[in-house]
Amino acid sequence: MAEGAHYRFEPLQRRGVLLGLSLGQLAVVGCAVVMALALVKTWPGPAGLAGAVAVLGAGGVMCRPVSGRTLVQWLGIAGSFGARRRSGTAPVPPSVLPSVPPSVPFAARGAGPRTAPAPPVSRLPAVLFVPGLYLSEVPPGDGGGAMGVLVDERAGTAAAILRAQGTSFCLLDDTDKERKLGAWAAVLESLSNQRSTLVRLQWCQRALPADSHALISHLQRAGQPGSPGYGGHLELLEKAGPRSLRHETLLVVAVRARAQRGRPSRQGAAALRNEVRALRAQMRNVGLVCQGVLDGPGAGAALGGFLLADLVRHPGAHPWPLAVEEHWADVHADLSWHRTYWVAEWPRSRVGPDFLSPLLVGLGRRSFSVVMAPVPPERAARDAEASRTAQLADAQLRAQGGFLETARHRRKAEALEGRETELADGRGSFEMAGYVSVSADDKPGLEQACAELERAAGAAKLCLRALFGQQKEALTWALPFGRGL
């Protein structure tokens, strides 16, 4: 919700069947009530009453959220984590994606026209990533070049990665900041208010190790040894060494598409190319710069650049880690340790347009990702009306039961009313989720980097929660894979 040059986010919508309780929580409460009645009837007297009270208390404890999840949910996560640990196998390294020329007709003796073989498919390591993810390359066509496509067979999607280019947003004045935000809002409005095959839109801002040796070589070639500041710049680069970072922003466009042996169908590839072309045209119309879509090797390097710190020095090397080990609170891939957080709460108070600066410009290897899914206008209106009706019904039940209305309930009611007003004014609607992944070379360094990240999140007024027991899959949510909703 915008208020001039400041913004305020809605409270996290926790969908429930009754009084904010999910179907699983209601089932636990129902079972606890039935067991309590059975105990009272079976053992009349103090023993049955004590047993009923204990059962009801246990049911309440199982429904009480702990770190954003109920005990039932934690048990499910722990069971899934244990099953993965027992059945985990070492990944088979996929082959490096080569640069494949486009399919061109050729003739063979005694045969009709044929086509060159299709580009190879690179399967991502199943231990680190979700099984069914493939990286392939679509040959040039329809006026566009080769395009790297990330195929998720289980989700039925195909995604392309674009590299975006920005400016120093924090150094702009308020007028330019509002202009930039208005331009990006116009792009989102165009994506949400039209029928298309787009199912996911993700932006991912990453801080990666820079190749300081390449920067020093470039400065030595381009600079003048006798020019002012030459020696100082060279000395700073030499001191920074491996601590120097480079920032990049990637956009991921995912569409609904069928897959055939790890490759998108012809219709899916065409739909993906059309969505990419439309997004680039919209960004160009509002003054935003997009360098273009990545081909197969470029997409592989972009996906593996955060996992392998030295990939920047060897861009043609194997882009995936060769050894991966999942733990309850982190993931160990090759020589790096990773931990992923979920943005559980966005700022409740009014914040400026650059409130994420402490996270984006901080030190250390980080990857901040926001995954968005456009909601059709008809469905958005129905969801808003259903949420408003459920909120009024819950408020009435609380009033009848004698429960006081808290400030959180009032803020939620205001947010729902504001959403209905925005939808009535023709605004678009998106479902969104944010993830942050931090990396280090060793476990003590990871703990220190996580502590710095949590302090930066406090400065940005964000509430982060580590995704315990889900680090293997959560790492893909914080990287440009178009997943996480």
N, C-alpha and C positions, 0 to 999 in steps of 0.2 A: 504494500500500500504506500503510495507516494504522498508526501506532504511537503510541497515546494521542493527544496533541494535535499530533503531528508526522507528516509524511508523507514517503515515499520513492518515487520513480518508477522504473519498470522501465527497463532500457537499451532503446534503440531497436531494434525487431525488424527486422533485415535478412533478409528471406526469401531463401533460396538453394536451388538444386537439390542441390549437393554442396559440403561444406566452406564454406558461406556464399557460394558463387559463384552468380551468376545464370546463366540460360540463355545470355545473350549473352556473358558472361565465359567460360563453358565453351566456347562456339563459338570465341572468339578463341584460347583456350589450345589447343584441338584443331587449329585451322588452323596455329598456330605450330609444334606438334609435327610435323604432317605436312610442313610446309615444311622444318623442320630435318632430318628424315629424308631428304627428297628431295635436299637440298643435300649431305648426307654421302654419299649413294650416287652423286650426279652428279659431284661433285668430291672424290674421295678425297684425303686428305692435310690439311695445315694450312688450306688455303683453305676447303675444305668445312666443317671443324670451326669455323673462325672465323665463317663465315656462319651456321652452325646456332646458335652461341652468340648472335650478334647478333639472329637472328630470335626465339629464345626470350626474350632480354632485352626486345625490343620488345613481345612479347606480354605479358610481365609488367608492363611500364610501362602498356600500354593497359588492363590490368585493375586497376591500382592506383588507389584513389579519391583524387581531388584535390578538396578542399572538398566532400566528400560524394558526388561523382560520378566515375565512371570516364571515361577519355579517349573511349571510344566514346559514352557518353552526352553528353559535352560536344560532340562532333562533331555529334550529332543535334540538340542544342539550337541550336548555331551555324547549322546548315543551315536549320532552321525559322525562326530569326530573320532570316536573310538573305532567305529566300523571302517573309516578311511585309513586309520593307522594300522589296523590289522590286515587290510587287503591292499595296502599301498605297494606298488611295484616301481622299479626304476624306469624312467622314461627312455625311449629310444630316440636318439638325436635325429631330428629331421634334417634333410639336406638343405643347403643354402639355396635361397631363391636366386637363380641366375637371371640375367637380363635376357628375356625371350623376345625375338623379333615377332612382329605381327604375322598372323596366318596369311600366307600368300599362295595362290594356286601354282602348282607346278605339274609337269607332265612326266609320265614314266613310260618306258617302252611297253607297248602292248596293253596299256591301261589308259583309262580316261583321266580327267583332271582329278587331282587330289589336293589335300590341304596339309600344311605342316602340322606336326603333333601339337596338342594343346599344351599350354604352359603347365609346369609341374605344380603340384599342390604341397604346401608345407603344413604338416600337422603340428600343432602346438603341444608341448609336453603335458600329458594328461595328469601327472602328479601335481604340477603347479597350477594348471589351468583346468577349466571344466572340460570334460571329454566332449568331443563333437565340434571343437573349434578348429577351423582350417583357415589358412591364409593362401589365397590364390591370386592370380593376375588376369585381368580381362584385357584382351588385346585392344589396340586403338580402334575407334569406330565412331561414327556420327560426329565427326569433326573434333574428337577429343583424343588424347593420348592414352597410353596404357594406364590402367587403374588397378591398384592393389585392393583386394576385396577380402574382408574378414567375414567368413561364413560361420554362423552359429546354427548347426543343423537342428538342435533341440528346440531353440527358440524360433526357428524359421525366419531368420533375418540375415541380411547381407549389409555390410557397412563399409564405407570408404572414409579415408582420413585426409583432411585438408590442413595445410599449414597456414596459420593466420599471422599477420604482422600488425603490431600495435605501436603506440607511442607512449611517452612517459605520462600516463594518465594522472598520477599523483601531483605532477608539476603544473597541470593545467588549472586555469581559474574556474570558478563555479559555472560560468556561462558555457565554456567549452565542455566541461564535464556533463552538464545537462544535455548539450547537443549530442555528445557521443552516446549517452544513455538513451536518448530519444531515438537515435538511429538504430541501436540494437533492439530497442523495443519495437520499432517498426518492422524489423526483420522477423521477430517472434510473432507479431500480429499477423504477418502475411502467411506464416507457417501454420498457425492455429485456426485461422478463419477460412481455410479452403480444404476441400477434400483432396487427399493425396495418399500415396503409399508410405509416407514418412511415419515411422513408429518411434524413433529415438533421435534426439539431438543432444550432443554432449560437447562441452568445452572443457579442455584439460590444460591447465597451466603448470609447467614443470620447471624445476630448478635442477639442472644436470651439471656434472663436472665438465668444465671447459678444458680444451686442449691448450694449456698455457704455452707449450713449446711452439705450437702453430702460430699463436698470437705474437710471440717474441720474434719468430722468423718473419712474419708479415711486417712487424714494426721495423725490423732491420732492413728489409727490402724496400719498404715504402718511405721510411723516414730518412731524415738527413742527420748524420751523426753530429754535426755542429749546430743544429737547430736548438732553440730554447726548449727545455723540458724533455729532450730526447733521452738523456741519461736517467732522469727521474722516472719516466714512464717505464723504461726498461728495467730499472731496479725494482719498481713496484710489482711488475709482472713476475720477476724472478722470485720475489719474496712470497707472493701469493701462491705460486706453484700449484699443487693439487687442490688447494682450497678455493681456487677461482671457480665461479659458477656461471653458467649461461642459462638464460630463461627462454622458453619457447611456449607457444600456445598452439594447440591442435584442436580442430573441430572434427567431430565424428558424425556422419550422417548414416542412419540405419533405416532400411526399408524392409517391408515384408517380401520375402522371396523364397522360392523353393530351391533346394540344393540338389545337385546331382554329383555324387562322389566327391564332395568337398568343394564343388564349384557352383556358383549361382546359375540358375537357368537363364536362357537368353532373355526371357521377359523380365526376370529379376534384375539382370545386369543393365538392361535398358532403362528400367524404372529408377535404378540407383543413379545412373548417369544423368537422367533428367532431373532428379532431385538435387544432385550436386550442381548442375548447371543453373537451376533456378536459385539455389542459395547463393551462389557466387554472383549472379546478376542482382539479387536483392542487396547484397552487401556492397556491391559496386555502386548501386544507385544511391545509397545513403552515405557513401564516402568511407566505408570500411575496406581495408585491404586484405585480400586473401591471395596468397602466393600460388595456390593451385593444389590439385589433388596429387597424392603420392602414388607412385607406381609400386609394383610388388617389392623390389628390394628396398625402396624408401619406406614403405609401410613396415617391413620387417625390422629395419633399423630404428624406426620410431617406436615400435612396440618393445624392442629389446634394449633401447637406449637407457631406460630407467633401471632395468634389471642388471645390466652389465655396465659397470662404471667406465671401463676402458674401451667400450665399443666406439667412442668418438675418435679414437686414434686409429682404429682398424675398421672402417665402415663396411668393408667387404667380408668381415669374419662372420662366424656362426652367430646368429642373433639371439639364440635361446640359451638359457643356463643348462648345463649338462648334469647337474646334481641339485636336487631340491628336497628339502626336508621340512615338513609342516609341524609346528608346535602349537600349543594352546593359545599363546599370545603373540606369535610372530612366525615368520617364514624365513628359512635359511636357504638361499639360492646362490650356488657357487660360493663366491667370497663375500657376499653381501647379506645383510639382515634387513628384513622389511616388517613394518607393522602398520596396519591400516585402521583408520578411525572413521566413524560415521558421524556426520553433523546431526546430532540428535535435536538440537534447538538452535534456530537462527535468532538473531538479536530481537529481544522483545521491546527495547526502548528505541527511540528514534536514532538513526545512524546516518552518516553521510554516504555519498556514493562510493567512496574509497575505503569503506570500513574493513575490507579484506586485505588491505596493504600489509599489516603485520604478518599475515600468513604467506603472502605472495612474494614479498621481498626479503624474507628472513633468510638466515644462513642455513646451510645443510641441504641435502638432497630431499626434495619434497615433490609431491605430485598432488595437486588440488583439482578435483573433478566435480562437475555438476552435470548430472544426467537429467534430461527433460523429455517428457512424452506429451505431445499435444493432445488435448482433449477436444473432441468434436463439440461444437456449440450446443447441439441438442442434448448430448450426454452431460455436458457441464451444467446446463440448466436443471436437468433432472437431479443430478447429484447435489446441487445447491439447495433445491427444494426439499430433497429427502433429508439432508443434513439439518436444515432449518426445522423441519418437522420433528426430527428425532431430538433436537436440542430443546424444543418447546415441551415435548413429552417428558423428557428427563427432568426439566426444571419443575414441571407440575408434580411429578412423582417425588422429587426431593422436598417440595413444599408440603405435600401431604404427609410425608414421613417426618417432618420437623427438622430437616437438614437445612443449614444456612447456605445461601448462595455466596460463593467465594469470588474474589477478584478475577481468578482465572476463568471461571464460568462466564462472568460478565464480559471479559475480553474476548472469549470465544464467540459469544453471541454477537458482539460488535463486528468481529471479523466475518462471520457468516452473513450478516446483513450487508456489510460492505462488498462481499463477493457477489451477492445477488444484484446489487446496484451496478457493479462493474460489468457483469454479464448483460444486464439490461441495456447498458450503454454501448454494447457491441465489443467489449474487450475480449481478448482471447484468454484461454485457461490452459495451464500446464501442470502436470504432476512432475515433481522434481525431488531429487535427493543429492546430497553432497557427501563426498568422501575425500579423505586426506591420507596419503601414504608417506611414511618417512623411512629413510634408509641410512645405513651406516656400514662400515667395514667390519665391525665386531659387535659383540653383545653389549659391552659397557658403553661403546659409542652410540649404540641404538638407544639405550636407556637415557643417555644424556640428550640425544636429539629429540626423543619423545618428550622429555621434560621441557625443553625449549619450545617445542611445538605447542604443548599445553599452555605455556605462559603466553605465547603469541595468540592462541585461540581466546584466552581470557581478555587480552587487549582488544581483539576483534569482536568481543561479546558473543562468542560462539560456545556452545556446549558440545564437546567431542566425547565420544564413547568408543573405546577400543572394541572391535568385533571379535571377542574371544571365541575360540572354537570354529571360526569361519575365515581365518586369515588366508587360507589357500584361495578360496573363491573371492574374498573381499579384495584381494590384490588386483584382480581383473576389473573390479568396479572403480578403482581409483586410477586405472590406466585407460588409454584410449581404445576401449573395446566396445563401447556402446551398450554396456550392461549395467545392472544395478537397480532396476525398477521391477 
